């Protein structure tokens, strides 16, 4: 059995940040939310939490954040 990987403690790489920013920008545009709003902050937190929980596939992240309440 493989040891559980602790994604939460891994630093985010520049490529990781690019993916997360692209996903956030797309979702903000789809929801017509300003990037300096509380709602944008909540979506950003959700994306980072999902990523740190081990969801690394861009399509999976996109689908999960689409369902996230704000």
N, C-alpha and C positions, 0 to 999 in steps of 0.2 A: 504494500500500500504506500502511496506517495504522501509525503507530509503536506499539510494544508499550507497554501501559499498566503502570506499576509500582504495583500496588495495595499492595505491602508498605510503601511509604513514606507512604501516605496515612493521615491520622489517622482514628480511628474516631469517628463522630458519635454523639450520644445515641440516634438512631434505630437505628444499627448495633448499638450496645450492647444496646438493648432486644430486637432480633431475636436476637442471640447468647445473651442471658440466657434468653429464652423457650425457645429450642431446647435449651440446656443443662439448664434446669429440667425440661423434658419428658423428655429422655433419662435424666436422673438418676432421675426418678420411675419410668420404664419399667424401668430396671435395678435399682431398689431400692438406689441408692447414696447415701450421705450426702454433702451438699454440702461438707463439710469434710474429705473423704478424698483420698488420693493419686489414686484413680481419677477423682474429679471434676476434679481439677487436669489430669489427662491429657486428659480429654474437652474441657475448656475450651481447652487448648492446641491440640488438634486443630481445634476450631471456628474459632479465631482464625487458625490457619495456613491453613485452607481459604479463609476469607474474604479474607485478605491475598494469597492466590494468585489471587484473582479470582472465586471461586465466591460469587456474590452472591444467587442465587435461594434463597429460604427453603426451598422444597421439596427442591431439590437438596442443600442443606446438611443438611437433616434426614435424607435418605436416606444420605448419605455418613457422617454421624456414627453412624447406626444400625449401620453395618458396621464401625465403628472398634473395634479390640480395646482392651481396658483391662487 
